[in-house]
Amino acid sequence: MEEAAAETLDVALAAFLAALGVATQRFALYPKAHPLVARLGEGLQASASAAFERRGGAGLTVALAGRTLLVDDELVRTRSPHVQELADRIRGRNLAVVEILPGVTGQELCALCMALAEEGLPGNPSLDTPRDSRNVRFYPMEFDRVTMDAREESSREGSGPATLWLDLARSALGVEGSEDEEEEDPRIEDPSQVARAMGASLGDTLRARKLLSDLRRLVSGLAESADSPEAQEAGARLHALLEELEKPDLERLLRSSRSPGESERLIREASQSLGADAVLRLLRAAVPERSEGISPSLARALSKLAVHARAGAPGLGGAVDEVVREAFSQLLGGKRVEDPSPVRYAAVLDGLAHEARPEGTGRFRDRPTAAWIRTLQMAVEVGSWGPVVSEAVSGLLEEGEMERLIQILREAPSSNEVTIRLEKQIIRPEAILDLAPLDRVPNGVLEALVRGMGEAAIDPLLDALARTHSRSTRRSMLAALEGLGEPAALRALQRLDDPNWYVIRNRLALGRQVTTIPADLDLDPYLRHEDHRVRVEALSLALQVPERRVQALSEAVHDPDPRVVTRALRALPTTFPGELPDSLLPALEGLLSPGRSTEVRVLAMGALGSSSSPRAMELLVEQVTRRGLFGLRRLRRSSPPVLEGLRILASRWGKDPAVESLLRKAQRSSNESIRQSATLPSRS
């Protein structure tokens, strides 16, 4: 059966996978500027275009089952060493799935291959999606249960609202169901935790579609049994969930739909069972051009009326339901719904902003997050600040709602009194330190804090960077420090005294932004540090000091860790673009021994090509030939080091009589790769 699957693999797709394997292998052996990799992007893009054209524009997912590739969930066995190389690289980087979307560019495919070609670090082998790549995504081996089995899903059809809520919450949290209620995950009953988990899951397209499907079934279930106590309880939870879910996350969830009309059907059903505030959030996220047909004041009025109606205000429930359904039917029909009394409503808001803190509703009275947010929003609308507003801001800070506060601040008028007071209350150094324990920095929060604090944010960022254990948070803070430029780099180099290797490594990496290395900076302790990652970053800084370059590279090529050696060899052509110092030749000679890896030998030979020394030529000749009978030199078999040596000899010493004779022998070889590498330079 496996062989049959291999036979049905599309020819264009097989060629594309093989091209990826070849490109990955070449990026592992050659530097980016090397002729053998410089034009790989064009070929990869052409191969990808052919494959996607045959697939009708559908995306491509490449996964692993052991050492075997799964392409679009089909098991693929192949004898192609290039496809197997691709599988081994994916497995070596601890990836579960590599997703490639139509429209992928050659540059993105090269970034994919370069990322797979890099050797993983001990204890941290998994990759992140390459930066600025929209059409290539990496999924690490983290989720045990991304989608529900189709039979299990079908068995849920016809379930009550409580069960449908459990389905949605479990999908968001990534937990299995339990028949024992005491063993059920307690987070399932907390809409705020479900909302946060849902937002963190939307990067996975399959999981987002599963969440949207569960949401749609829950809304339908509520519409069918709206008057039951079970539906009212599930509806209260869904209201709280939609209030907690951020607008960008809600937009991503609704955009994951396969059908363009699915979102509008969801909103029509929601208008029969949910309050105006929840339906309006769905409408604005799904079809924003339709939501523009309702005036802002009326939108706020409908939202507040719906809240009071759910709280049990006498006489409001039926009236609000009727208004909501009529308004959203007009909106979805393309009509505009006008505000009957915006001036009067503004006066109501002004009074509410100075009243006592509003209580939460339903069973979530002990979590007044939504009430605090409404209080602050009303204060911004009327430009009025008071003790109740200050208390609401403090409560939101304690609940970790900094992202909501930043969003409100960003949307508020700059001259508003509330805006000025809010900025003073939340833009402070402690706010940056509070981000360190988080697994993910909320969208826009760190940028707003750094923008408001300027260079005063440097030390808090360095402190938070040293404390965080989250890779995502660490990346965000490093990016913020890099954005602050040379002042942050100089401060990082002043604070290298830390016992943790990763703190030193990160600060050395930041220091590379300085234009001139401080004269009092002693790099020797870091060039000899016990951790190779620190030594690599220290080497990069030492290469910026002209008088330290030769010594630093001489020591680095003798480093016991091959990653340091590789970093030094890759730096040689750019460090000495004109002429390689003769003092480095003995060190390079030691790297050409057969005991060294192929990558190290190829890089060392490339460095010899920057030298005009006769000894460099002799070393290259020795690498491409061997002694035969009677001491005659004979060409070695084709291999990456032999091909690299012939290429360098042809381009650098092609007119030397001894080398010219050797190249002519190579041009008569039966091996095409040897003939191409030994091409003589054209004579003028």
PLY file of the C-alpha trace (Angstrom):
ply
format ascii 1.0
element vertex 684
property float x
property float y
property float z
element edge 683
property int vertex1
property int vertex2
end_header
0.00 0.00 0.00
2.89 2.32 0.77
4.42 1.61 -2.62
1.11 2.43 -4.29
1.01 5.74 -2.48
4.48 6.50 -3.71
3.49 5.71 -7.31
0.53 8.14 -7.25
2.67 11.10 -6.11
2.40 13.86 -8.71
5.51 14.25 -10.86
5.68 18.03 -10.44
5.25 17.70 -6.68
7.96 15.03 -6.48
10.30 17.30 -8.45
9.54 20.20 -6.10
10.27 18.12 -2.98
13.52 16.89 -4.53
14.49 20.49 -5.38
13.90 21.49 -1.76
16.13 18.64 -0.60
18.92 19.62 -3.00
18.70 23.29 -2.01
18.77 22.45 1.69
21.88 20.33 1.21
23.62 23.09 -0.76
22.82 25.73 1.83
24.35 23.43 4.44
27.59 23.19 2.44
28.04 26.59 0.82
27.75 30.23 1.95
24.84 32.31 0.63
27.01 34.18 -1.88
28.39 30.98 -3.43
27.59 30.52 -7.16
26.00 27.12 -6.51
23.33 28.66 -4.24
23.07 32.26 -5.47
20.36 31.46 -8.05
18.55 28.66 -6.28
15.56 30.91 -5.57
14.57 31.16 -9.25
14.61 27.41 -9.74
12.73 26.75 -6.50
10.02 29.26 -7.37
9.59 27.79 -10.86
9.34 24.28 -9.41
6.84 25.45 -6.78
4.70 27.21 -9.39
4.54 24.05 -11.49
3.58 21.96 -8.47
0.87 24.36 -7.27
-0.55 24.72 -10.80
-1.05 20.95 -10.97
-2.67 21.05 -7.52
-5.23 23.68 -8.53
-3.79 26.32 -6.18
-4.16 24.24 -3.00
-1.56 24.65 -0.24
1.00 21.97 0.58
1.67 20.38 3.98
4.73 18.22 4.57
4.75 16.18 7.79
6.69 13.23 9.18
5.90 9.71 10.29
9.20 8.46 11.65
11.62 9.08 8.79
8.86 8.93 6.17
7.21 11.97 4.63
3.48 12.60 4.79
2.43 14.91 1.96
-1.15 16.16 2.40
-1.76 13.24 4.81
-0.58 10.69 2.22
2.33 8.42 3.09
5.19 8.89 0.64
8.07 6.48 0.27
10.73 7.33 -2.26
14.21 6.20 -3.18
15.25 9.75 -3.96
18.13 10.70 -1.62
17.17 14.36 -1.99
13.63 13.82 -0.70
15.01 11.69 2.13
17.47 14.50 2.91
14.50 16.87 3.24
12.74 14.44 5.60
15.86 14.05 7.76
16.30 17.83 8.00
12.67 18.34 9.06
12.98 15.59 11.66
16.30 16.98 12.90
14.71 20.38 13.58
11.90 18.83 15.64
9.15 19.98 13.27
5.76 18.30 12.99
4.56 20.07 9.83
5.98 22.43 7.21
3.20 24.30 5.38
3.85 26.00 2.02
1.12 28.19 0.56
0.44 29.20 -3.06
2.22 32.40 -4.03
5.38 31.44 -2.18
8.42 33.34 -3.48
11.91 32.12 -4.24
13.22 34.22 -1.37
10.82 32.53 1.07
11.79 29.08 -0.20
15.49 29.94 0.20
14.77 31.10 3.76
13.02 27.76 4.38
16.00 25.77 3.08
18.53 27.89 4.99
16.55 27.41 8.21
16.46 23.63 7.72
20.17 23.59 6.83
21.23 25.21 10.10
22.25 22.74 12.77
19.90 22.72 15.77
21.17 23.79 19.17
21.25 21.25 22.03
18.08 21.34 24.10
16.42 23.80 21.73
16.16 22.12 18.32
12.81 23.37 17.04
12.48 26.15 14.50
10.29 29.21 14.27
8.70 30.30 11.00
11.30 32.37 9.07
10.91 36.11 9.68
8.86 38.04 7.08
7.62 34.76 5.55
3.91 34.84 4.78
3.68 31.67 2.72
5.88 29.27 4.71
4.97 28.14 8.23
6.62 25.80 10.72
4.63 23.83 13.29
6.75 22.27 16.08
5.93 18.94 17.70
3.74 20.39 20.47
0.07 19.61 19.96
-1.20 16.12 20.67
-4.74 16.88 19.58
-5.23 19.54 16.93
-8.47 18.36 15.32
-11.31 16.18 16.45
-11.95 12.83 14.82
-14.75 13.10 12.28
-16.74 10.31 13.96
-16.49 12.04 17.34
-17.60 15.31 15.77
-20.57 13.74 14.06
-21.62 12.15 17.35
-21.97 15.64 18.82
-24.71 16.65 16.38
-27.93 17.37 18.24
-26.24 17.88 21.62
-27.53 20.47 24.09
-25.99 23.94 24.62
-24.02 22.79 27.68
-22.36 19.99 25.72
-21.71 22.31 22.78
-20.00 24.78 25.13
-17.81 21.94 26.43
-16.85 21.06 22.85
-15.82 24.65 22.12
-13.89 25.08 25.39
-12.06 21.76 25.03
-11.07 22.58 21.45
-9.68 25.94 22.54
-7.81 24.56 25.55
-6.58 21.46 23.71
-7.85 19.06 26.40
-9.64 15.74 26.19
-13.13 15.23 27.56
-13.74 13.32 30.79
-16.77 11.30 31.83
-16.03 12.16 35.47
-17.10 15.77 36.16
-14.61 16.02 39.04
-11.74 15.30 36.63
-12.87 17.91 34.09
-10.41 20.74 33.50
-11.63 23.69 35.67
-10.57 26.18 32.98
-13.49 24.98 30.84
-15.92 27.00 32.99
-13.86 30.22 32.76
-14.58 32.12 29.51
-11.57 34.42 29.98
-9.15 31.45 30.01
-10.96 29.86 27.07
-10.65 33.17 25.16
-6.91 33.44 25.82
-6.35 29.83 24.75
-8.45 30.39 21.63
-6.42 33.46 20.66
-3.18 31.52 21.06
-4.48 28.66 18.86
-5.51 30.64 15.78
-2.12 30.43 14.08
-3.02 26.84 13.17
-5.50 26.99 10.26
-6.95 23.53 10.92
-7.47 24.28 14.58
-9.05 27.67 13.78
-11.56 25.99 11.47
-12.41 23.47 14.18
-13.00 26.31 16.67
-15.23 28.17 14.18
-17.22 25.00 13.57
-17.75 24.51 17.32
-18.77 28.17 17.73
-21.30 27.94 14.91
-22.86 24.77 16.35
-23.11 26.40 19.79
-24.85 29.49 18.38
-27.29 27.27 16.46
-27.95 25.25 19.60
-28.70 28.41 21.57
-31.14 29.62 18.91
-33.02 26.29 19.01
-33.43 26.21 22.80
-33.18 29.86 23.81
-35.60 29.68 26.78
-34.09 26.70 28.60
-31.94 27.24 31.74
-29.16 25.26 30.08
-29.18 27.61 27.08
-29.19 30.70 29.29
-26.14 29.48 31.21
-24.25 28.53 28.02
-25.29 31.85 26.45
-23.91 33.79 29.42
-20.59 32.00 29.01
-20.54 32.67 25.28
-21.26 36.37 25.89
-18.35 36.55 28.31
-16.12 34.69 25.86
-16.87 37.11 23.02
-16.23 40.08 25.33
-12.85 38.64 26.35
-11.78 37.63 22.84
-9.68 40.33 21.19
-10.95 41.86 17.94
-7.89 40.75 15.87
-8.32 37.20 17.18
-12.03 37.23 16.41
-11.28 38.46 12.88
-8.74 35.65 12.36
-11.24 33.10 13.64
-13.97 34.22 11.25
-11.54 34.52 8.31
-10.66 30.84 8.71
-14.06 29.94 7.24
-13.98 27.98 3.97
-17.25 29.58 2.76
-17.58 33.37 2.19
-21.21 33.32 3.39
-20.60 31.26 6.51
-19.85 34.29 8.69
-23.08 36.06 7.72
-25.09 32.90 8.49
-23.41 32.78 11.88
-24.39 36.41 12.58
-28.01 35.83 11.50
-28.27 32.91 13.93
-26.47 34.90 16.65
-28.99 37.75 16.34
-31.70 35.26 17.35
-29.94 34.14 20.53
-27.24 36.62 21.61
-27.26 40.21 22.85
-26.54 43.21 20.64
-23.05 43.74 22.03
-21.98 40.20 21.14
-23.62 40.27 17.70
-22.08 43.65 16.90
-18.61 42.32 17.77
-19.19 39.40 15.40
-20.47 41.72 12.68
-17.52 44.11 12.94
-15.06 41.23 12.82
-16.72 39.33 9.96
-18.02 42.03 7.59
-16.69 45.43 8.76
-18.13 47.20 5.73
-21.61 46.22 6.93
-20.94 47.35 10.52
-20.19 50.84 9.20
-23.90 51.11 8.50
-24.71 51.62 12.19
-23.88 54.88 13.93
-21.31 54.60 16.77
-23.67 56.03 19.40
-26.45 53.58 18.54
-23.97 50.71 18.55
-22.92 51.64 22.09
-26.54 52.12 23.13
-27.54 48.69 21.87
-24.57 47.13 23.65
-25.36 48.78 27.00
-29.08 47.98 26.72
-28.26 44.35 26.02
-26.05 44.21 29.12
-28.80 45.65 31.34
-31.37 43.34 29.75
-29.24 40.29 30.56
-28.88 41.63 34.13
-32.66 41.47 34.48
-33.71 45.12 34.18
-37.54 45.15 34.15
-39.17 45.74 30.80
-35.98 45.74 28.79
-35.57 42.12 27.69
-38.23 41.80 25.00
-37.78 45.35 23.72
-34.03 44.96 23.34
-34.41 41.61 21.56
-36.83 43.17 19.07
-34.57 46.18 18.42
-31.49 43.99 18.04
-33.06 41.61 15.54
-34.54 44.42 13.45
-31.26 46.38 13.44
-29.05 43.51 12.39
-31.50 42.29 9.76
-31.26 45.75 8.18
-27.47 45.74 8.45
-27.08 42.36 6.76
-29.48 43.57 4.10
-27.16 46.47 3.29
-29.20 49.27 4.95
-28.00 51.93 7.42
-29.42 52.07 10.96
-29.44 55.63 12.31
-28.99 56.87 15.89
-32.24 58.33 17.26
-30.68 60.45 20.00
-26.87 60.79 20.10
-26.87 63.99 22.22
-29.05 62.50 24.92
-27.03 59.29 24.98
-23.78 61.25 25.49
-25.31 62.83 28.60
-26.22 59.39 29.93
-22.63 58.24 29.43
-21.32 61.29 31.30
-23.44 60.38 34.29
-22.52 56.70 34.23
-18.80 57.52 34.24
-19.15 59.16 37.68
-21.37 56.52 39.26
-20.24 53.60 41.39
-18.36 50.82 39.64
-20.82 48.69 37.65
-21.18 45.10 38.72
-20.65 42.11 36.47
-23.65 40.12 35.29
-24.84 36.56 35.50
-22.61 33.98 37.20
-19.46 36.00 36.45
-20.19 38.76 38.98
-16.87 38.04 40.74
-14.88 38.82 37.56
-15.84 42.43 36.61
-13.25 42.75 33.83
-15.85 43.54 31.19
-17.50 46.11 33.48
-14.18 47.86 34.06
-13.57 48.01 30.31
-17.01 49.51 29.68
-16.41 52.10 32.41
-13.12 53.17 30.84
-14.60 53.26 27.34
-17.43 55.51 28.52
-14.93 57.77 30.31
-12.95 58.15 27.08
-16.10 58.94 25.12
-17.13 61.81 27.41
-13.58 62.89 28.38
-14.22 62.57 32.11
-11.84 61.07 34.72
-12.75 60.15 38.28
-12.03 57.67 41.11
-14.21 55.02 39.51
-12.22 55.22 36.27
-8.89 55.09 38.11
-10.10 52.05 40.04
-11.15 50.37 36.79
-7.68 50.92 35.30
-6.02 49.51 38.44
-8.29 46.49 38.32
-7.50 45.84 34.67
-3.76 46.07 35.40
-4.12 43.54 38.22
-6.02 41.19 35.90
-3.26 41.40 33.25
-5.42 43.29 30.75
-2.60 45.56 29.54
-3.42 44.75 25.91
-6.97 46.07 26.35
-5.67 49.22 28.02
-3.16 49.85 25.23
-5.88 49.34 22.62
-8.18 51.83 24.35
-5.29 54.30 24.69
-4.40 53.94 21.00
-7.97 54.61 19.88
-8.61 57.53 22.27
-8.22 61.20 21.19
-4.72 62.48 22.01
-5.96 65.68 23.70
-8.47 63.86 25.90
-7.97 64.26 29.68
-8.61 60.54 30.12
-5.92 59.73 27.55
-3.31 61.80 29.40
-4.12 60.28 32.80
-4.35 56.76 31.41
-0.94 57.06 29.76
0.64 58.20 33.04
-0.92 55.28 34.90
0.13 52.47 32.55
3.32 53.66 30.76
5.94 52.88 33.41
9.07 50.65 33.79
7.26 48.16 36.03
4.87 47.41 33.18
7.76 46.04 31.10
8.96 43.85 33.98
5.41 42.51 34.37
5.66 41.06 30.85
8.60 38.76 31.72
6.53 35.85 33.15
4.15 35.79 30.17
4.37 33.09 27.50
3.50 35.68 24.85
3.63 39.46 24.84
0.14 40.77 23.99
-0.14 42.47 20.61
1.02 46.08 20.59
1.73 46.30 24.33
5.51 46.29 24.28
5.65 48.63 21.29
3.41 51.14 23.06
5.44 50.98 26.29
8.75 51.47 24.48
7.33 54.27 22.35
6.07 56.06 25.45
9.26 55.60 27.52
11.98 55.97 24.87
15.51 55.18 26.07
14.23 54.88 29.64
12.88 51.48 28.56
16.37 50.03 27.90
17.25 48.88 31.43
13.79 47.44 32.19
13.93 45.58 28.87
17.37 44.13 29.67
16.14 43.07 33.13
12.97 41.50 31.74
14.95 39.76 28.99
17.13 38.12 31.65
14.09 36.92 33.62
11.81 35.54 30.94
11.78 31.84 30.09
9.51 32.17 27.05
11.10 32.12 23.61
8.26 34.22 22.19
8.58 36.89 24.88
12.36 36.87 24.52
12.10 37.48 20.76
9.71 40.40 21.32
12.03 42.05 23.83
15.11 41.55 21.67
13.27 43.15 18.75
12.29 46.11 20.95
15.90 46.58 22.10
17.17 46.36 18.52
14.66 49.03 17.57
16.20 51.38 20.14
19.48 51.23 18.20
22.99 52.04 19.40
22.07 53.35 22.90
20.56 49.94 23.72
23.57 48.13 22.21
26.08 50.14 24.26
24.08 49.60 27.44
23.94 45.85 26.77
27.75 45.72 26.45
28.04 47.55 29.77
25.95 44.85 31.47
27.74 41.63 30.48
28.45 40.63 34.08
25.85 37.88 34.52
26.20 34.21 35.56
23.78 32.91 32.91
25.21 32.11 29.48
21.99 32.98 27.63
21.90 36.47 29.16
25.50 37.10 28.07
24.80 35.68 24.61
21.76 37.93 24.09
23.59 41.05 25.25
26.60 40.32 23.06
24.23 39.85 20.12
22.65 43.24 20.84
26.13 44.77 21.02
26.74 44.05 17.35
24.71 47.17 16.52
27.40 49.54 17.83
29.44 51.33 15.19
32.60 51.30 17.32
33.38 48.71 19.98
34.19 50.47 23.30
37.95 50.53 23.91
37.56 49.32 27.49
35.55 46.22 26.52
37.58 43.05 27.21
36.26 40.27 24.96
38.79 37.60 26.00
36.62 36.08 28.79
33.79 35.65 26.32
35.96 34.32 23.46
37.02 31.57 25.90
33.63 31.11 27.60
32.57 27.54 28.39
29.43 27.81 26.26
29.99 27.80 22.50
27.00 30.13 21.87
28.70 32.87 23.88
31.96 32.28 21.98
30.17 32.65 18.64
28.68 36.03 19.58
31.98 37.24 21.07
33.73 36.29 17.82
31.28 38.45 15.84
32.17 41.43 18.01
35.93 40.73 17.85
35.77 40.82 14.05
34.59 44.44 14.29
37.96 45.36 15.87
40.61 45.37 13.07
43.56 44.63 15.35
41.76 41.62 16.88
40.58 39.90 13.71
43.53 37.64 12.84
44.08 36.44 16.40
40.37 35.87 17.01
39.95 33.85 13.80
43.12 31.84 14.43
41.77 30.80 17.83
38.25 30.20 16.53
39.25 27.74 13.79
40.91 25.62 16.51
37.79 25.71 18.70
36.63 22.25 19.88
33.05 23.00 18.85
32.44 22.70 15.07
29.79 25.44 15.19
32.37 28.00 16.27
34.73 26.75 13.55
31.97 27.07 10.94
31.13 30.60 12.08
34.79 31.62 11.78
35.15 30.12 8.30
31.99 31.83 7.04
33.35 35.15 8.31
36.70 34.89 6.50
35.62 36.04 2.98
33.82 39.13 4.31
36.47 39.94 6.92
39.35 39.77 4.39
37.69 40.40 1.00
40.93 41.38 -0.69
43.70 39.07 0.48
43.74 36.36 3.14
46.65 36.87 5.60
49.35 34.19 5.19
49.37 33.73 8.96
45.99 31.98 8.70
47.16 29.35 6.16
48.52 26.86 8.76
45.21 26.95 10.63
43.25 26.34 7.42
45.55 23.50 6.41
44.59 21.66 9.59
40.92 21.88 8.64
41.40 20.02 5.33
42.08 16.63 6.89
39.67 13.79 6.00
38.58 13.62 9.64
36.84 16.98 9.35
33.22 17.30 8.22
32.43 17.97 4.57
31.02 21.40 5.43
34.18 22.47 7.28
36.45 21.25 4.45
34.41 23.06 1.78
34.39 26.31 3.77
38.14 26.07 4.42
38.81 25.58 0.71
36.63 28.58 -0.08
38.74 30.65 2.30
41.92 29.50 0.53
40.49 31.00 -2.65
40.99 34.45 -1.09
44.75 33.88 -0.90
47.31 34.41 -3.66
49.95 32.37 -1.85
51.51 29.43 -3.81
51.00 27.34 -0.69
47.23 27.87 -0.92
47.32 26.59 -4.51
49.34 23.52 -3.45
46.84 22.71 -0.69
43.94 22.87 -3.15
45.74 20.62 -5.65
46.36 18.07 -2.89
42.65 18.09 -2.05
41.45 17.33 -5.59
44.11 14.77 -6.54
45.75 11.67 -5.10
49.00 9.92 -5.88
48.70 6.92 -8.19
51.25 4.54 -9.65
54.74 5.93 -10.15
53.80 8.99 -8.05
51.53 10.50 -10.71
48.67 12.74 -9.60
45.18 11.42 -10.38
41.83 13.12 -9.88
39.80 12.05 -6.87
36.21 10.92 -7.18
33.51 13.58 -7.31
32.56 15.04 -3.93
31.69 18.53 -2.63
35.30 19.25 -1.53
36.70 18.08 -4.90
34.20 20.16 -6.88
34.86 23.22 -4.73
38.63 22.80 -5.11
38.41 22.51 -8.91
36.17 25.57 -9.11
38.60 27.69 -7.08
41.65 26.46 -9.00
39.94 27.24 -12.31
38.91 30.75 -11.27
42.04 31.72 -9.29
44.98 29.79 -10.79
43.59 28.66 -14.13
46.55 30.10 -16.06
49.19 28.39 -13.94
50.79 25.65 -16.11
50.50 22.92 -13.47
46.92 23.81 -12.66
45.96 24.21 -16.32
47.15 20.67 -17.04
45.12 19.34 -14.13
42.00 21.19 -15.27
42.28 19.80 -18.80
42.33 16.29 -17.36
39.25 17.13 -15.32
37.47 18.44 -18.43
37.89 15.02 -20.03
36.28 13.28 -17.04
33.17 11.20 -17.56
31.59 12.98 -14.58
29.58 16.04 -15.65
29.95 17.83 -12.28
33.73 17.55 -12.47
33.73 18.87 -16.04
31.60 21.88 -15.08
33.70 22.73 -12.01
36.93 22.56 -14.02
35.82 25.00 -16.73
38.80 27.18 -17.66
38.37 30.96 -17.51
37.92 32.56 -20.91
41.11 34.01 -22.33
40.94 37.64 -23.40
0 1
1 2
2 3
3 4
4 5
5 6
6 7
7 8
8 9
9 10
10 11
11 12
12 13
13 14
14 15
15 16
16 17
17 18
18 19
19 20
20 21
21 22
22 23
23 24
24 25
25 26
26 27
27 28
28 29
29 30
30 31
31 32
32 33
33 34
34 35
35 36
36 37
37 38
38 39
39 40
40 41
41 42
42 43
43 44
44 45
45 46
46 47
47 48
48 49
49 50
50 51
51 52
52 53
53 54
54 55
55 56
56 57
57 58
58 59
59 60
60 61
61 62
62 63
63 64
64 65
65 66
66 67
67 68
68 69
69 70
70 71
71 72
72 73
73 74
74 75
75 76
76 77
77 78
78 79
79 80
80 81
81 82
82 83
83 84
84 85
85 86
86 87
87 88
88 89
89 90
90 91
91 92
92 93
93 94
94 95
95 96
96 97
97 98
98 99
99 100
100 101
101 102
102 103
103 104
104 105
105 106
106 107
107 108
108 109
109 110
110 111
111 112
112 113
113 114
114 115
115 116
116 117
117 118
118 119
119 120
120 121
121 122
122 123
123 124
124 125
125 126
126 127
127 128
128 129
129 130
130 131
131 132
132 133
133 134
134 135
135 136
136 137
137 138
138 139
139 140
140 141
141 142
142 143
143 144
144 145
145 146
146 147
147 148
148 149
149 150
150 151
151 152
152 153
153 154
154 155
155 156
156 157
157 158
158 159
159 160
160 161
161 162
162 163
163 164
164 165
165 166
166 167
167 168
168 169
169 170
170 171
171 172
172 173
173 174
174 175
175 176
176 177
177 178
178 179
179 180
180 181
181 182
182 183
183 184
184 185
185 186
186 187
187 188
188 189
189 190
190 191
191 192
192 193
193 194
194 195
195 196
196 197
197 198
198 199
199 200
200 201
201 202
202 203
203 204
204 205
205 206
206 207
207 208
208 209
209 210
210 211
211 212
212 213
213 214
214 215
215 216
216 217
217 218
218 219
219 220
220 221
221 222
222 223
223 224
224 225
225 226
226 227
227 228
228 229
229 230
230 231
231 232
232 233
233 234
234 235
235 236
236 237
237 238
238 239
239 240
240 241
241 242
242 243
243 244
244 245
245 246
246 247
247 248
248 249
249 250
250 251
251 252
252 253
253 254
254 255
255 256
256 257
257 258
258 259
259 260
260 261
261 262
262 263
263 264
264 265
265 266
266 267
267 268
268 269
269 270
270 271
271 272
272 273
273 274
274 275
275 276
276 277
277 278
278 279
279 280
280 281
281 282
282 283
283 284
284 285
285 286
286 287
287 288
288 289
289 290
290 291
291 292
292 293
293 294
294 295
295 296
296 297
297 298
298 299
299 300
300 301
301 302
302 303
303 304
304 305
305 306
306 307
307 308
308 309
309 310
310 311
311 312
312 313
313 314
314 315
315 316
316 317
317 318
318 319
319 320
320 321
321 322
322 323
323 324
324 325
325 326
326 327
327 328
328 329
329 330
330 331
331 332
332 333
333 334
334 335
335 336
336 337
337 338
338 339
339 340
340 341
341 342
342 343
343 344
344 345
345 346
346 347
347 348
348 349
349 350
350 351
351 352
352 353
353 354
354 355
355 356
356 357
357 358
358 359
359 360
360 361
361 362
362 363
363 364
364 365
365 366
366 367
367 368
368 369
369 370
370 371
371 372
372 373
373 374
374 375
375 376
376 377
377 378
378 379
379 380
380 381
381 382
382 383
383 384
384 385
385 386
386 387
387 388
388 389
389 390
390 391
391 392
392 393
393 394
394 395
395 396
396 397
397 398
398 399
399 400
400 401
401 402
402 403
403 404
404 405
405 406
406 407
407 408
408 409
409 410
410 411
411 412
412 413
413 414
414 415
415 416
416 417
417 418
418 419
419 420
420 421
421 422
422 423
423 424
424 425
425 426
426 427
427 428
428 429
429 430
430 431
431 432
432 433
433 434
434 435
435 436
436 437
437 438
438 439
439 440
440 441
441 442
442 443
443 444
444 445
445 446
446 447
447 448
448 449
449 450
450 451
451 452
452 453
453 454
454 455
455 456
456 457
457 458
458 459
459 460
460 461
461 462
462 463
463 464
464 465
465 466
466 467
467 468
468 469
469 470
470 471
471 472
472 473
473 474
474 475
475 476
476 477
477 478
478 479
479 480
480 481
481 482
482 483
483 484
484 485
485 486
486 487
487 488
488 489
489 490
490 491
491 492
492 493
493 494
494 495
495 496
496 497
497 498
498 499
499 500
500 501
501 502
502 503
503 504
504 505
505 506
506 507
507 508
508 509
509 510
510 511
511 512
512 513
513 514
514 515
515 516
516 517
517 518
518 519
519 520
520 521
521 522
522 523
523 524
524 525
525 526
526 527
527 528
528 529
529 530
530 531
531 532
532 533
533 534
534 535
535 536
536 537
537 538
538 539
539 540
540 541
541 542
542 543
543 544
544 545
545 546
546 547
547 548
548 549
549 550
550 551
551 552
552 553
553 554
554 555
555 556
556 557
557 558
558 559
559 560
560 561
561 562
562 563
563 564
564 565
565 566
566 567
567 568
568 569
569 570
570 571
571 572
572 573
573 574
574 575
575 576
576 577
577 578
578 579
579 580
580 581
581 582
582 583
583 584
584 585
585 586
586 587
587 588
588 589
589 590
590 591
591 592
592 593
593 594
594 595
595 596
596 597
597 598
598 599
599 600
600 601
601 602
602 603
603 604
604 605
605 606
606 607
607 608
608 609
609 610
610 611
611 612
612 613
613 614
614 615
615 616
616 617
617 618
618 619
619 620
620 621
621 622
622 623
623 624
624 625
625 626
626 627
627 628
628 629
629 630
630 631
631 632
632 633
633 634
634 635
635 636
636 637
637 638
638 639
639 640
640 641
641 642
642 643
643 644
644 645
645 646
646 647
647 648
648 649
649 650
650 651
651 652
652 653
653 654
654 655
655 656
656 657
657 658
658 659
659 660
660 661
661 662
662 663
663 664
664 665
665 666
666 667
667 668
668 669
669 670
670 671
671 672
672 673
673 674
674 675
675 676
676 677
677 678
678 679
679 680
680 681
681 682
682 683
